[in-house]
Amino acid sequence: MPNVPFSIWWVLAPLLAWLGFTLCVTLLRERRKHAESLSRTRRALGILAHGTPAMAQVIAFSDTGQRRSGEGTTWAIAQLRLRVQAAETGETFEVDQTTAIPLAELPGHAAGRTIAVRFDPASREIAVERSGTSAAHYGADSSRLRAPSEVSGR
């Protein structure tokens, strides 16, 4: 059997390759998450600027326990089930909404309360309007239209 001297590179080369691969995958995932968050923020800001005004009754409220700090306030990430009624047309639909709410405004979003929203009539995505004292959007808004079977099957 030939005498092959052991080299540390037999261990280091695969380890370094694996670490490089892992770093690249992690960076790509973080970049994708950031792009999705930026896209959500832009959609929400567009809806707030150009959307149809509506009132929404909070059917269900669930605090996720997540907190974010920014813009001089602490935000709670909450899941809301909303029954939206358009002011102009009177049409009604339900959506599930995950949104950032300033901690001071949490009581105003309890089940049974009515809040101001704006929505895109084409996609029915909504953005929750904020009071004059809080920032319009933190970047955690995402809405999902409830299927008609979910709405009628209460």
PyMOL commands that set and color helices and strands:
alter all, ss='L'
color gray80, all
select helices_A, chain A and resi 9-50+103-109+148-152
alter helices_A, ss='H'
color red, helices_A
select strands_A, chain A and resi 52-70+73-86+92-102+114-119+126-128+142-145
alter strands_A, ss='S'
color yellow, strands_A
deselect
rebuild
show_as cartoon
